[in-house]
Amino acid sequence: MLDYKMTFGERVFDAVKIVVLVLLGILTLYPFYYFIVLSFNDGMDAMKGGVYFWPRVFTLANYQRVFESPNIVSAFQVSVFTTVAGTFMSVMLTACAAFAFTKRDLPGRSLIVFMFYFATLFGGGLIPYYILLKNIHLLNNIWIYILPGLYSFYNIVIMRTFFDGIPESIAESARIDGCNDMIIFFKIYLPLSLPIIATISLFAGVGIWNDWFTGTFYISDSTLKNAAAVLQAILTEVNFQFNEQNQNIIGINQMTRQMSAVTPESLRLTFVVVIVLPIVMVYPFLQKYFIKGILVGSIK
């Protein structure tokens, strides 16, 4: 083999490329690192500014305030269950619908696609939606986090486009060997679709994990609230206490003592870290599949 030697210009280009990529990586990661730094810093001290790379007045009061809630453990259990179960069910439903839409001879295919698309563009509104959830007994039910969000026409389109890229000759060969559509779907299409499955899983998982609206407005049982709803309630409570004490001139010294470590802003940053960190830890395992899946599914 010939020993290829890079020219001076190529080495300079590689060096510049590495420097630019490192700078872009720092610019991307620093905001989240900045949130972590402020979450470990005293709240009142952080309001003075000047905290950039490490906590100036280190404290665990923000995290203590978050995790001292009596329902926080059960809330995270609810979030983990609903995220895992909801992601699995959503991916399977999306894959089944996408596989069905690849069949040109599917009876009523155009009408079904139109109905899916129409329902995506238009909704009945918040009050009819609440009445619907009440009539089907999903209020104060853990399945309210999962069932209403199983369907996503956007995800179905992406996965169907990916399925269209799989050669039809593979399925035809399987049919000649006696395979039916179920075997072709589970033995051929799903194993060949790991990139798009990882992509849809990330979309669905992040949506369920970050869903604070459902737990706040459709769940009154404290044992069924998810982590996002509980943390949002803690943030609202601290914000109310801070404003109430701030308006009380007589109790300003007491307010300063009680709220020196925890402020609405510091708690808000802690809230972001606690909610985002689990997804950030999962993302590296799905990154290679996610990038390939989203590119292939969108370009085709």
N, C-alpha and C positions, 0 to 999 in steps of 0.2 A: 504493500500500500504506500502511496505517495504521502510524504509528510507535508501537510499543508501549513504554511506559515501565514499568519495574519499580517496584513500590511499595517503601517502606522495609522492610517486613516480609520481602518476597521477597529483597531484597538481603542482609538479615541472615541469612536462612535459607541462602542460597547461600554466604555467608562461613563460617558454622558448618559447613556440609557439606564445604567444601573443607578446612577445618582438621582436621575429624575424619578425612577420607580420607587427608590427609597424615600424620597421627599413626598411623593404622592401617598405612600403607605403611612408615613408619619402624620400627614394631614388628615388621612382617613381615620386613623386610630386615636389621635390625640383628643378629639371631643369626648369619646367614651372614657378615656383615661382621666380627662379633666372632671367628668362627672364622678368618677370613683374617688378622686382626690378630695373634691368638695363634700362628698358623702361622709368622709372620715374627718372632716374639719368642723370645728365649732361653728354653729350657725351664725351667731352674732358676729363672730370674728370674720367669717367669710363675707359678710355684708360690707366690710371695709374694703374688699378687693385685694388684689396683689397675691392671690393664691393661684399658682400656675402648675407647679411640678410636684409638690408634695404638701401634705397638710401642715399648716403653720401652728395650729392648736389641735392636736390629735384628740379625737373622742370617738367613742362607740355609741354615743347617745342616740344618734339617728337610727342606727340598726336596732338598738335596744327598744326604741319607741315602736319600730315596725314589728318586731318579733315578740313583743310583750302582749300583743293582742291575743285573747283567749281562743280565737277562732282561726289563727293564722296557720296552724298545723293542718287542721281539717281543710282549710281553704286550699292549701297547696296539694293536698291529696285529691281534692275535687278537680283541680286544674290538671294534675298529671293524668288522672283517669279519663277526663273528658278529652284531653288533647290526644292521648294515645288511641282511645277508642274512636273518637271522632275522625282522626286522621286516617285510620285504617278503613273505616266505613266509607268515608268520603272518597278515598282513592279507589276502592273497589267499585263503588257506584259510578264514579266518573269513568273508570276503565270499561265497565260493562256498557254504559251508554255510548261511549266513543266507539267501542267495537261494533255495536249494533248500527251506528250511523255510517260505518264503512261499507255496509251491505247496500248496494245499489237497488237490490230487489226487495228491500224491506217494505212491507205494505204500509202506506201512509207516511212514508219517510219525510216527505216535504212538509206535510201538515204538522208532524210532530216537531220537526226542527223549528218551524214557524212559531208554534206554541211556546217552545222553550225560549226562543229569542224574544217573543212578545212579553212573556212574563219577566224577562230580565230588564226590559226597558221601562215597564210600568208596574206600579205597585198600588195596593189599596189604601196605603196610609197607615199611620201608627195606631190609631184607634181601632180600625177593623182588624189589624194584625193582632192587637191585644185581645180583642174579642175571640178571634180564631184560636189563639193559644189557650184561652180560658175554656172554650168549648171542647177542645180536644184534650183537656186536663194536662197541659204542659207547664202551667204556672206552679212554682214551687216543686218542680220535678227536675232531677239532674239531667234528664234527657233533653231539656230545652237548650242546653249548650251544644248539643250534637245534631239533633234531627233537623231543625230549621236551616242549618248551614251545610247540609250534605250536598245539596245541589248547587253547582256553579256552571253556567253555560260557557263561560270563558274558559274554565279548565277543561270542559268537554271538548271544546273546539281545538285547544292546544293538543290534547291527547289524541283526538281523532286525526289531526294533521300528522302527528308522529306515526300513528298506525298506518296511514296511507303510504308512508315511505317504506314499509315492510313489503318486500316483493310478494305479489299474489301467488306466484309459482310455489312458494313454500307451503302455503295453505292448500293449494291444489294437490301437491304431492302428498300431504298428510291425509287429504280426503281419499285419495287413491288407496292409501294404506288402511283405510277404514276408520279414520278419526272423524268425530263429529265436531260441531262448533265449540262445545265446551272444552274438549281436549285441546283443540287448536288455540283457544283463548288462553288456557292456563299453562299449556306446555310450550307454546311457541310465542305468542304475542307478549305475554307478561315477562318472560325471561329476557326477551329482546328489547324490552322497554324500560329497563332500570333507570336510565337518565331522566325520562319524562316522569316516571313514578316518583323519583326523588324530588323533582321539581314541584309536582302537585302536592306531595307530602309536606314540603316546606311551606307552600302557600297555605294549605289547610291548617297545619299545626300552629303557625304563627298567628293566624286569625283566631283560632280557638283560645290559645294561650293568652292573648292580649284582650280578649272580649270582656271588658268591664261593664258595658252597657247592659247586657243580659242579666248579669248577677245583681246589678244595682236596681233595675226597674221591674224585673219579672220574678225575682226571688226575694221573699221576705223571711224565709227560714235561714237563720244565721249559719246553720250547719251545712247548708247547700251552696253557700256563696263561694265563688272561686277566688283565687289569690288576687287577681286584678281588681275585683270589686271590693275586697276587704282593704287592700292598700289604698284604693281611691277613697274609701270611707275614712280611713285614718288621716289621709291628707286633708280631706274636707274638715274633719274635726279639729285638727291642729290649726288650720287656717282660720277657722271660726274663733278658736280660743285666742289666737294671737291678735286678731283684729279687735275682739272684745276687750282684752286686757290693754291693748294699745290705746283704746278710747277712754279708759278709766285712768284719769290723771293721778288719782290718789294711789292707785295700786301699781304705778309704773315701776317702782323699785322691785316689788314682788314679781312683776312680769319679767323684768330683766333677769332676776335670779332663776326663775322657773324656765324661761325660754332661751337662756344663754346658749345652750348647745343645740336646741332643736328649733328651727324656724320653718315656715311653710316652704321656703325655697330649698333649704337643705334637705327637708323631707321629700320634696318633689324629686330632687336628684337621686336620693336613696331609692325612691320608688322606681325610677328608671333603671337603676343598676340591678335591683332585685328582679324586676320583670324581664329585662333584656338578657341578663347573664345566662340563664338556662338555654335560650335559643342560640346565643353566641357559642356556647359549648357544643351544641349539636351541629352547627353549621359546617365546621371543618370536615366532618365525616361525610357530608352530602355535597361538598363544594364541587368536586370533579364531575359528579353526576348532574348537579344543578346547572352548571354552566353549559354543558353539552346539551342537556334536555331543553333548556329555554332557547338556545340558539337554533337547534334542529327543529323544534316545534314551532318557532315563529318564522324562520326563513322559508320552510317548505310551504 
